Amino acid sequence: MTSNEEPLVTSREAAVTFGTGHTAVVAVHGATCAVHRGDRIAISGPSGSGKSTLLHLLAGLERPTSGVIDWPSSIGPGDPSAAPTGSIGLVFQTPSLIPTLTVAENVALPLQLAGLEPGETARRTIACLDVVDAASLYDRLPEELSGGQAQRVAVARVLAIRPPLILADEPTGQLDHASGQRVIDALLTAADEIGAALVITTHDVTISTRLPTHWNMHEGRLSAAEPAGANR
């Protein structure tokens, strides 16, 4: 696909080093890449290869030791060097639902914080749970959910805020194959529903092959990534 739209996020020679001196560990070596609206990208690599660190850079959760991460003003707060607020949906490997809130309350929370009218919040909550096939879980607490159900609810919560960029860090890492595939189904459906870019880190080949664009991380080095700012 060819597009002249500015990317949602770019990385230009971004590197991350943990520690100093002889104990320093380079998690990411000078990564250059770009994510555009509508992209479907799998970042593959073994455990410890740096793929999660790269995703955290793209999310603004980690600051580069060197190099630059930029978010354009179209999704950021105006300063392209500042991590955007509310413009990136995040799904993590570990449970992220608030344990004292029901499924519906978890999905509704970001909408309430954004000041949406209660009727619209309720309507969107149900609609988002429907998209990920989790409407029947509406009144359950997180402790009553399986791992796969909890991840699908987490995807519904991301869908509710309608971000242009969804980043999922090993979202199936703690799930069996069938549950993991349902979570990937939910992520792809959610991204299609709102026209968002989707980036997933995974070491599972059966998941990475479901996305058309593949990046690979090996010992902190990114390969098969499009250069930042290139036409597509």
FENCOR-V957160 format. One record per backbone hydrogen bond with DSSP energy under -1.0 kcal/mol. CO is the residue of the C=O (numbers start at 0). NH is the residue of the N-H. Records with the same first field share a line. If there is no record, write none. Layout:
# FENCOR-V957160
CO->NH + NH
This chain:
# FENCOR-V957160
2->231
8->34
9->69
10->32
11->67
13->30
14->64 + 65
15->26 + 27
17->24
19->22
20->23
24->17
27->15
30->13
32->10
34->7 + 8
35->38
38->197
39->212
40->199
41->214
42->201
43->216
45->48
48->219
49->53
50->54
51->55
52->56
53->57
54->58
55->60 + 61
65->14
67->11
69->9
71->74 + 75
78->81
79->70
88->166
90->168
97->100
101->105
102->106
103->107
104->108
107->111
108->112
109->113
110->115
111->114
116->120
117->121
118->122
119->123
120->124
121->125
122->126
123->127
124->128
125->129
126->130
127->131
128->133
129->132
133->136
134->137
136->139
137->103
139->102
140->143
141->144
145->149
146->150
147->151
148->152
149->153
150->154
151->155
152->156
153->157
154->158
155->159
158->161
163->196
164->88
165->198
166->90
167->200
169->172
171->174
175->179
176->180
177->181
178->182
179->183
180->184
181->185
182->186
183->187
184->188
185->189
186->190
187->191
188->192
189->193
190->194 + 195
196->165
197->40
198->167
199->42
200->169
203->206 + 207
204->208
206->209
207->210
212->41
214->43
215->222
217->220
219->28
220->217
222->215
226->229
